[in-house]
Amino acid sequence: MASELNGAAAPDDGGAPPAREPADATPVLDLRDVRTYFDTPRGTVRAVDGVTLTLERGQTLGIVGESGCGKTVLSRSIIGLLPRVGVTRSGQVLFDGLDLASCTDKELRTVLGARISMIFQDPMTSLHPVMKVGKQITDVLKLHLDMS
């Protein structure tokens, strides 16, 4: 199946989303009926099936559950790190009012890493256990925010 994304269309100019300071009333994260389904030889797997939540400024959210329940797929759905084929996505993902599900790849690159990111649980892509956490995070900020 082809990917389906609901929500507003991306700007035609192909540029980055407009830079703006979000209003205090705008939630940091607003998920509306987010669904992520995978096509498999044995049928459709509903990995994320209708998640709706709002994370207000100053709040902390922990997503817990058993292994295989969809925590990582939900996180990947939020930041758009899913395969392009064999996946059906729907719903709306708003980050500071910006609909991430409707952003182009170029627009996402201006947000991912600089304003929203994910630390993977995979040992090959997670934080290095020997290096100080602060240095690893600083390296990412230097890369994405042109800091020195």
SULDAKA-V446465 format. One record per backbone hydrogen bond with DSSP energy under -0.5 kcal/mol. CO is the residue of the C=O (numbers start at 1). NH is the residue of the N-H. E is the energy in kcal/mol with one decimal. If there is no record, write none. Layout:
co: {CO;CO}
nh: {NH;NH}
e: {E;E}
This chain:
co: {1;1;11;20;23;28;29;30;31;31;32;34;34;35;36;36;37;38;38;40;43;44;45;45;48;51;53;54;55;55;56;62;66;70;71;72;73;74;75;76;76;80;86;87;88;89;90;91;92;92;93;93;93;94;94;95;98;98;99;100;104;105;106;107;107;108;108;111;111;112;116;118;122;122;125;132;133;134;135;136;137;138;139;140;141;141;142;142}
nh: {86;87;14;22;26;96;55;94;33;53;92;50;51;90;47;48;88;40;45;43;40;46;38;47;36;34;31;56;28;29;59;64;69;74;75;76;77;78;79;80;81;82;39;89;37;4;35;6;32;94;95;100;101;30;96;98;95;100;102;103;108;109;110;110;111;111;112;115;116;114;113;120;125;126;120;136;137;138;139;140;141;142;143;144;145;147;146;147}
e: {-0.8;-0.5;-1.0;-0.6;-1.8;-1.8;-3.4;-2.7;-0.5;-1.6;-2.1;-1.3;-2.3;-2.1;-1.0;-1.9;-2.8;-0.5;-3.0;-1.9;-1.6;-0.6;-2.5;-1.4;-2.5;-2.8;-3.0;-0.6;-1.6;-1.7;-2.0;-0.6;-1.8;-2.6;-2.2;-2.9;-2.3;-2.1;-1.8;-0.8;-2.1;-1.0;-2.7;-0.5;-2.8;-0.5;-2.5;-0.7;-2.7;-0.5;-0.5;-2.4;-0.7;-2.6;-0.5;-2.1;-2.8;-1.2;-1.2;-1.0;-2.5;-2.0;-0.8;-0.8;-0.6;-1.3;-3.4;-3.1;-1.5;-0.5;-3.3;-0.7;-1.8;-1.2;-0.5;-1.8;-2.4;-2.6;-2.5;-1.5;-2.3;-2.7;-1.9;-2.6;-2.5;-0.5;-0.7;-0.6}
